[in-house]
Amino acid sequence: MPALERLIFFGTPTFAVPSLEGLVAAGRPPRLVVTRPARPVGRGGRLTEPPVAERARALGLEVAQPARVRDPQFLDLLRPLAPDLAIVVAFGQIFPRELLALPRLGCVNLHASLLPRWRGAAPIAAAIEAGDAETGVTTQRMEEGLDSGPVLGERRTAIFPEETAGELGARLAQLGAELLLETVAALELGTAVERPQDDQAATYAGKLLGPAPLDLERTAAELSRLVRSRSPEPGATVTVAGEPVRVIAAREATGPRGVDAPPGLVLGIAGPALQVAVGGGSVLSLERVQRPGRAVVSGRDFANGARLTAGSAL
């Protein structure tokens, strides 16, 4: 089997950076790094480069930032490179058939779940919100379906009880970088084994389109998972006096339950947290919150500022 010397790397967010760094450290620097164009960020709309673009340039790698990878001009740019393999890590665009067929050994994707569970755009958030006990990373050969190609390798890990999506994502990024190097080596040696996915067992994780509103009819366990699944971005909110308040940290309260209290009723203060009755007779402790344009404060300080006392309603 010829050596894999002509690699192309596709990636965009911070999650993809350890994989790019791992390839370079292993003596497999991509001939080209493809990432998304700079985008306006924040209130000022300042153009900001994707993390992969910044890291690739710091490593001295050539970078391309097409608006759409299916554009004929971009495909014309890739053909002269005669790539052996395309590596895709959280790139964020669907590949056309022409691009999938262009590399000699096709395209390999690193996905942040144990496929076929949580195919799609936001697998880390979906696993936490669903209360999964474990997750992992998977390398799979790409095809035209959404994350449906055969599996080349996987690594498993537990999801810690209070772990946020940001924390879990950082762990999976490192785990994925290790798995990716193993997969590339196996493809080079011709020892890679492909395992078809069971499409009947597939579940899907859609895009996160904005902050998740907390439905206080749901249980505290469900709501605490939802908050962690959207931390740090895009966040979760609860409406107080018509104002969307960002919930930075929340957990299911232990001890007395609000069995007879209607969802949304303020039960009082416990340490730094504001306790609120929610669905199923459970109690949600709002530990850290943020009003629009304000600093992050404890649930207690928020309650004092908003004049919320036992018997108030959210």
C-alpha positions in Angstrom: 0.0 0.0 0.0 1.5 3.4 -1.0 2.3 5.8 1.8 -0.4 8.4 2.7 1.6 11.6 1.9 -1.0 13.9 0.3 -3.6 14.6 3.0 -6.2 17.3 2.9 -7.8 18.3 6.2 -11.3 19.8 6.5 -12.3 21.3 9.9 -13.6 24.5 11.5 -14.1 24.7 15.3 -11.9 24.2 18.3 -12.9 20.6 18.4 -10.9 20.0 15.2 -7.7 21.6 16.4 -6.2 18.7 18.3 -6.7 16.4 15.3 -4.8 18.9 13.1 -2.1 19.3 15.6 -1.8 15.5 16.0 -1.3 15.0 12.3 1.5 17.6 12.2 3.2 16.1 15.3 3.0 12.7 13.8 4.8 13.8 10.6 1.6 13.9 8.5 1.1 17.6 7.8 -1.8 18.2 5.4 -1.0 19.6 2.0 -4.0 21.8 2.4 -6.3 22.8 5.3 -9.8 23.7 4.3 -12.0 25.6 6.7 -14.9 28.0 6.7 -14.6 31.7 5.8 -14.2 34.3 8.6 -17.5 35.4 10.0 -18.8 38.4 12.0 -18.9 37.8 15.7 -20.3 39.7 18.6 -22.2 43.0 18.8 -19.6 44.8 16.8 -19.7 42.2 14.0 -15.9 41.9 13.9 -14.7 39.3 11.3 -13.2 36.4 13.2 -11.3 33.5 11.7 -12.3 29.9 12.6 -10.0 28.3 15.2 -8.7 25.8 12.6 -7.7 28.6 10.3 -5.7 30.4 13.0 -4.0 27.2 14.1 -3.2 26.1 10.6 -1.5 29.3 9.7 0.5 29.3 13.0 1.7 25.8 11.9 2.7 27.1 8.6 0.1 25.2 6.6 -1.7 26.4 3.5 -5.3 27.3 4.1 -8.3 27.5 1.8 -11.7 29.0 2.9 -14.3 28.3 0.2 -17.8 29.5 0.8 -19.1 26.1 -0.5 -17.1 23.0 -1.1 -19.4 22.0 -4.0 -18.4 25.0 -6.0 -16.6 23.9 -9.3 -13.8 26.4 -8.6 -12.9 24.7 -5.3 -13.0 21.3 -6.8 -10.7 22.5 -9.6 -8.3 23.7 -6.9 -8.2 20.2 -5.3 -7.7 18.1 -8.4 -4.1 19.0 -9.1 -3.2 18.1 -5.5 -4.1 14.4 -6.3 -4.9 13.8 -2.6 -4.5 10.3 -1.1 -7.0 11.0 1.7 -9.4 13.7 2.9 -9.8 14.0 6.7 -12.9 15.7 8.0 -13.4 16.9 11.6 -16.5 19.0 12.4 -16.3 20.9 9.1 -19.9 21.8 8.8 -20.7 21.3 5.1 -22.2 18.3 3.1 -19.7 16.9 0.6 -20.9 16.4 -3.0 -20.3 13.1 -4.8 -17.4 14.6 -6.8 -15.5 15.6 -3.7 -16.1 12.2 -1.9 -14.6 10.4 -4.9 -11.7 12.8 -5.5 -9.1 11.4 -2.9 -7.5 8.0 -3.8 -8.7 6.5 -0.5 -11.8 8.6 -0.2 -12.8 10.7 2.8 -12.7 9.8 6.5 -14.8 11.6 9.1 -14.1 11.9 12.8 -17.5 12.1 14.6 -18.2 12.9 18.2 -20.5 10.0 19.1 -20.7 6.2 18.9 -22.3 5.8 15.5 -25.0 5.1 14.6 -26.2 6.9 17.7 -26.4 10.6 17.3 -25.7 11.2 13.7 -25.9 14.8 12.7 -24.7 18.3 13.7 -24.7 18.3 17.6 -24.0 14.8 18.9 -22.3 16.0 22.2 -25.3 18.1 23.2 -27.7 15.3 22.2 -25.9 12.7 24.3 -25.9 14.9 27.5 -29.5 16.0 27.1 -30.7 12.4 26.6 -28.9 11.3 29.8 -26.6 8.9 28.0 -24.1 7.2 30.4 -21.4 7.0 27.8 -20.4 8.4 24.4 -17.2 8.4 22.4 -15.7 9.2 19.0 -16.0 7.3 15.7 -14.0 7.4 12.5 -16.1 6.4 9.5 -15.7 6.4 5.8 -17.8 9.1 4.3 -20.6 8.5 1.8 -23.5 10.6 0.6 -25.7 9.8 3.5 -25.5 11.8 6.8 -22.8 10.1 9.0 -24.0 6.8 7.6 -20.8 5.4 6.2 -19.0 2.3 7.5 -17.2 2.6 10.8 -13.4 2.3 10.8 -12.7 2.7 14.6 -14.2 4.0 17.8 -13.2 5.0 21.4 -15.6 5.0 24.3 -15.8 7.1 27.4 -18.2 7.8 30.3 -20.1 11.0 30.5 -19.4 12.5 34.0 -22.5 13.4 36.1 -22.0 17.2 36.0 -20.1 17.5 32.7 -21.0 20.3 30.3 -20.9 20.0 26.5 -17.8 22.2 26.5 -16.0 20.0 29.0 -17.0 16.8 27.3 -16.2 18.2 23.9 -12.6 19.0 25.0 -12.1 15.4 26.2 -13.6 13.9 23.0 -11.4 16.2 20.8 -8.3 14.7 22.4 -9.6 11.2 22.2 -10.6 11.7 18.6 -7.2 13.0 17.7 -5.7 9.7 19.0 -8.2 7.6 17.2 -7.8 9.5 13.9 -4.0 8.8 13.9 -4.7 5.1 14.5 -7.2 5.1 11.6 -4.9 6.8 9.2 -2.1 4.4 10.0 -4.4 1.4 9.5 -5.5 2.8 6.1 -1.8 3.3 5.1 -1.0 -0.3 6.1 -4.1 -1.8 4.5 -5.3 -3.2 7.8 -8.3 -1.1 8.4 -11.6 -3.0 8.9 -14.9 -1.4 7.9 -18.0 -2.2 9.9 -21.4 -1.3 8.3 -23.7 0.7 10.5 -27.1 -0.5 11.6 -29.4 2.1 10.1 -32.3 0.9 12.1 -30.5 1.9 15.3 -29.6 5.4 14.2 -30.7 8.4 16.1 -30.2 12.0 15.0 -28.9 15.2 16.6 -30.1 18.3 14.8 -28.4 21.7 14.7 -28.6 24.0 17.8 -30.3 27.0 16.4 -30.2 29.2 19.5 -30.5 29.3 23.2 -32.8 26.5 24.5 -35.8 27.8 26.5 -36.4 25.9 29.7 -39.9 24.4 29.9 -40.5 24.3 33.6 -43.1 21.5 33.1 -40.1 19.2 32.6 -38.4 17.5 35.5 -35.3 19.0 37.2 -33.2 16.2 36.0 -34.2 16.9 32.4 -33.7 20.6 32.7 -30.2 20.3 34.4 -29.1 18.1 31.5 -30.5 20.5 29.0 -28.5 23.4 30.6 -25.3 21.4 30.6 -25.9 20.3 27.0 -26.0 23.9 25.8 -23.0 25.1 27.9 -21.1 27.2 27.0 -23.0 27.7 23.7 -25.7 28.4 22.6 -27.0 28.5 26.2 -30.3 28.0 27.9 -32.8 30.6 29.1 -35.7 30.9 31.6 -38.2 33.8 31.3 -38.6 36.0 34.3 -41.0 38.9 34.1 -41.0 38.7 30.4 -37.2 38.8 30.2 -35.0 35.9 28.9 -32.5 35.1 31.6 -29.5 33.0 30.6 -29.1 29.9 32.9 -25.3 29.3 33.2 -25.5 26.5 35.8 -28.4 24.5 37.3 -28.9 21.2 39.0 -31.6 19.0 40.5 -32.1 19.9 44.1 -31.7 17.3 46.8 -33.8 17.1 49.9 -37.4 18.3 50.2 -39.3 18.2 46.9 -41.9 20.6 45.6 -44.5 17.9 45.1 -47.5 20.2 45.6 -46.0 23.4 44.0 -46.9 24.4 40.5 -44.0 24.5 38.0 -42.4 27.9 38.1 -43.1 28.7 41.7 -40.1 30.1 43.6 -39.5 28.0 46.7 -36.7 30.1 48.2 -33.0 30.3 48.5 -30.6 27.4 49.4 -27.0 28.6 49.7 -26.1 30.5 46.6 -28.9 29.0 44.5 -32.5 30.0 43.8 -34.8 27.0 44.0 -37.8 26.7 41.7 -40.5 24.1 41.5 -40.6 22.3 38.2 -42.3 19.3 36.6 -42.8 15.9 38.3 -42.7 17.4 41.8 -39.0 18.1 41.5 -36.9 21.2 42.3 -34.4 23.0 40.1 -31.6 24.9 41.7 -30.6 27.9 39.6 -26.9 28.3 40.6 -25.6 30.9 38.2 -27.6 33.1 35.8 -27.1 36.2 33.6 -29.6 38.9 32.7 -29.2 40.5 29.2 -26.3 42.9 29.2 -25.4 42.0 32.8 -22.6 40.0 34.5 -23.1 36.4 35.6 -24.3 36.2 39.2 -25.4 33.6 41.7 -29.1 32.5 41.8 -29.3 34.2 45.3 -28.0 37.5 44.0 -30.3 37.4 41.0 -33.3 36.7 43.2 -32.4 39.6 45.4 -32.0 42.0 42.4 -35.2 40.8 40.8 -37.1 40.8 44.1 -38.0 37.2 43.9 -39.1 35.6 47.1 -40.8 32.4 48.1 -44.2 32.3 46.4 -43.1 34.4 43.4 -43.7 32.8 40.0 -41.3 32.7 37.0 
